[in-house]
Amino acid sequence: LKSTQADELKSYLFRTASDSESWVNNRINFTTSLSSSSLLCYIVGLGNRNLNNICINGNCKIYHIDFNQCFDVCSSRTFYPEKVPFRLTRLFVNAFEVSG
C-alpha cells in the first residue's frame, strides 16, 4: 500500500478539467455515476467491478463493460470467489476527496 499513491483517477479528473468549475463537475459526475452504478450492480448481482471493467467518458461518467461475471456467478466460482457486494477501493475514495 505504501509503494503506490492510488491517485490515478484523482489526477485524471484534474487533468481533464479546463478550469476549476469543470473539475468540480468532473468529480460530481464521477462520484454520482459510480455510487449509483454500485448500488445498481449490488441489486442486480453484477460482481467484479474494478478499473478493468469500467469506462470513463469525456464527462467523467462511468459505464460498465465486460459483463462476464453477472448475476452472482463470481460468488460461486471455485477459485477466488467474490466476497464483497461491490468494490470501494482507495483509488475510488481518493478520487472522491477534494483533499487528504
N, C-alpha and C positions, 0 to 999 in steps of 0.2 A: 504494500500500500504506500509505503514511503517513497518508492522509486518512481512512481508516476503521479502527476498532478491531477489527472482526471478532469481537465478543464477544456477539452477539445470542443465540446458543444458550446460552452460558455464563450470561448474565443470566436467560434463560428458565428454565433448570434451577434457578437460585437463587430466582427469584420464585415459582415454583410450589411450592416446598417450605414446609411449615408449621414445620418445625424442622430442626435440623442432621442428625438421623438420616434424615429424608425427603430432604434434599438429597443426602446420600451415596447413598441408594438411587436417586434420580433419575439421578445421574451413572453409577452402576453399570449401571442398566437401559439408559441411552442408549449407553454405551460398549460393552457386550456385544452389544446388538442391532445397532449399527452395524458392529462388527467381524465378527460372524457373517454378517450380510447382505452385507457387502462381499466376504467370501470366497465365499459362495454366488453372488453376482452375477458374480464373476470366473469361476467354474466354468461357469455357465450361459451366460455371454456377454451379460449384461444391462448395457448401457452407459448412459452419460449419467445417472448418478445424482448429483443435486445437490439443493439445498433445494426446488426446484420439483417434484421427483419423489418426495419422501418426506413422510409424515405422522407426527406425533408424538402418541401418545395420552396419556391422563392419567397413566399410569405412566412416561412419558418413554421408552417403547419406540418404535422407528420401524417404519413399514410402508411398503412401496413402492407407488407408484401410477404411472400414466402409462407403460404398457409398450409404447409405440410404437417403441422403439429396441432390441428384443430380438434375441438370437442373432446378434451381430456385424453387424447392419445398419448401425450407426453407424460401424463401422470401414471400411466400404466405400462410404460416401456420397461424393458428388462434392465438396460444399462442407463444409469443416471436419470432416474425418473424426476420429473418436475415436482418440487415440494411446495413452492410458493405460488400464491394466486396470481401475482404479477410482479415484475421486477422494478424496483426503485433503487437503482444503483447510485453511487456517489457522483457519477458522470451526469446523471439527470438532475440530481439535487443541486450540484454546482451550477448547472445552467438555470435553475430556478432562482437562485440567490442573486441579489444585487451586489453584495459584498460578503466577505467572510464573516 
